Amino acid sequence: MRFVFIDESVPYDGYTSLRRPLGGPEKAVASLAAALSQAQHDVTVVNRTPYAHMADGAYWVPFSDTNVPRAADVLIAVRKPSLLGNIRNADKRVLWVTGAPDYLSASANEELWDSLEPGLMFVSPAQAQHYKGKLKSVTVPPGVRNAYFETTINTSDLSPEELVYAENAMKQAARDEAPKPHAIITTHPLQGLDWVVDIWTRLVHPRLPEARLSVYSAVLSKGIRTDEVPEAIIPVFEQVKAAAEANVVVVDPRNDEGMADVYRSSRVHLYPGHAQDFACWTLAESQTAGLPAVARGLGGVDERIVNGQSGYIVPDAEAFANVTVQILSDDGVFKGLSEAAGAPERRRTWPMAANELTDFISQLQETAA
């Protein structure tokens, strides 16, 4: 089949996440496009890439390129319903819903649904449950890129501070020991970071003053360098800076290989969760890499963590702090959770997602026939 993806977000292609950090939805498009190509489908991605080229098996073209396809067997519009009409000659159309699905019920979309009759692809059962419309849909949980399945640590892309932890992790692994008490958080500053930093400074650091919390955030890292952040983020920015006394540091996010190494050299992923965070992109990656997590049961968290086995889903700040301290300080607890998190049977690959999507396309075709 000939697949055409359309995404208006940011410039990227199938190799971008190998070079630098990339958002979860964009990484998902690149990964699914590659998996469909590997399955011998013809795949084109139309987005804000600056020039037409091949990347990881798919053909990437900018919107302005004369080679933008005029026809497709399957058109996959990413997030925005208006993109479903960009190619008029498409046998089947699918809207890939990566965030909260509330906008699907807007009256402005009704004419579009009636005229184009798209299918919907959700990333999580919890997300799909929020949709009350009549369009046919499928839930295809995102896969995880191969870098997170590997077990070696590449230290070339780590900062001096992270290098210390990575080297310690490799030495300890050789002695079958757990990493040092190093926690990480990858949450957007406005999606619960303040809650976690408050817990760390009040309830974790006093009990484990040697433990470190690394905040992976591009916007906060830039703020540390320039002292400039968006106005809405200023309060949490100031809170994080003040928390330096509690061994909280801000670090730039890394590419896939770099973040996989960070996960393997850390002890726990602190994940506050958010009601509209259904994919839990970084949580899926850290679990695959064998990093236990502590989280609130919001959004799609309980679809990523096996509570009590690969991490803990907790009800309040006190429980969050207690299990965080336990994982940071008890090697046996960490090792048991880590083995369960990275267990091969839990691995979710992009070829698996591609197969589920093509099965859904076949069902749409049978219905139309």
SULHU-V13468 format. One line per field, one symbol per residue. phi: phi as a letter, one per 20 degrees, with the letter a starting at -180 (. if undefined). Layout:
phi=???
This chain:
phi=.ddcecbefcfabfdgffdbfbfgffffffffgfffffemeeccddbegfbfaeblndedcfgeffeggdbbfcddeemegfffefdfecfccceeedcfegffefffegffffedlfeddedbgfffffededffbbdcgfecfggeefcedeefdefgfffgffffffffffemdefffcdcbdfggecofffffffffeddgfecfefcddeebffffffffdmccggfeggffffffffgfdmdcdcfgcfgffffffffdddbdecfmbgdeeelgffffffgfnefccbeedldgfeddegnddrcddebfffgffffffffddfffgfffffffeggfefddfgffffffffffffffffff
